Amino acid sequence: MSTHDGQVLMTPAEVAALFRVDPKTVSRWAEAGKIPSVRTLGGHRRYPADEVHQLLDVPRQQRAAG
């Protein structure tokens, strides 16, 4: 994990491990606008950790509400 403007950023591999998907899937999600990302100066994608964790909690919140 790295930081950018005070945000903790995650690599595609770190996000993929949390969601149990391939890192390429995470990149496709970002391209489709399903998950927010920023680009490094080298052109690599990084994902704000707080927003990734919010996305992980969505199904849990929906199950609790149902």
Residue, then its C-alpha position, 0 to 999 in steps of 0.5 A: m500500500s502507498t499513499h497519495d494526498g493523504q489517502v492510502l492506496m492499494t494495488p490491483a493485486e491487493v484489491a483482487a485478493l480482497f474480492r477474490v478475483d483476478p487483478k485484471t478483473v479489478s482493472r476492468w471494473a475501474e475502466a467500467g467505472k465500478i470502482p474508483s481509481v487514480r493513476t500513478l505518474g508511471g500510468h499504474r492504477r491505484y485504488p483508495a483503500d477506504e473506498v475499496h473497503q466500503l465496497l466490500d461492506v455493501p453486500r453485508q449491509q444489504r444482507a443486514a437490511g433484508 
